[in-house]
């Protein structure tokens, strides 16, 4: 990653199943990669202060509370004002940081970012996006869980937000965009899908039509748009299938002496394949549509995933992704005037 300019990223030291150890390691690795990165590390005094003392370009922001995975997200955000997640989002809100990264509670990160940072002007509902390491080229999938129930106009905005993210992270100048459905024809699927198809065809640059579930891992389009319920099911299916297939390949390669010899020959190629399919290289999922950059890592994030998440946070902040999204939504509303904002799903 090239460091074009200095950028400050707030990082939750207590986020994730293996925090704070893997978070601290990942932060250290990110700082080593990006010489213009500055980190504000939020967390308890006994965690963040000793770490900051032994590293450069990092500042401790001491907090006294932690939001646990099992807590009700919105209630926890409102009651724990001095938690590492809430304080991290407030650093972005106050302009002290350009981005926030956490591998903690997804719901709490969503609630804190939406309530504290606020929604971008014109955005009806923030959405969570993720990069799918497809066979030919990665693609962006959204929404993956922020909005279980949506309206057709919400999906149009998701498409615009996903388009901007693909331009920044995947460096696709003119991303192709597909609507996830049960068939390619415009008349297929639910009324929601049919109405969304009509709106997207008229308002979304690069819209190619419907795509099916099999198109996601094939990388048929750069951005796949759907509601949060369907997107989350699709994501979990892909994660489980990938883990199962890789496990079966490993088992097959070690079930006999001859297979073990063959595995040794194939090991470099298999490692490259595993690395290409590893979601840790992208580090987390952005909550698109809020006034700031918020990247949410997986709860089981490794140090590599933390490093990637922090670096992606810096990259997205440097590119000015929130401003890109706000501009796209404003242009659409100015030209069409047909999309009415809904209610944020927090």
Secondary structure, DSSP 8 states (H G I E B T S, - for coil): ----S-EEEEEETT-STTTTHHHHHHHHHHHHH-TTEEEEEEE-HHHHHHHHHTSSSEEEEE-SB---TTS-HHHHHHH-TTBHHHHHHHHHHTTS-SEEEE-S-HHHHHHHIIIII-B-TT-SS-EEEEEE--SSS-EEEE-SSS-SS--HHHHHHHHHHHHHHHHHHS--TT--EEEE-SSSSTT-S-HHHHHHHHHHHHH-TTEEEEE-HHHHHHT-SSEEE--HHHHHHHHHHHHHHHHHHHHHHHHHHTSSHHHHHHHHHHHHHHHHHHHHH-GGGT--EEEETBSSEEEE--TT--HHHHHHHHHHHHHHHHHTHHHHHHHHHHHHHHHT----------
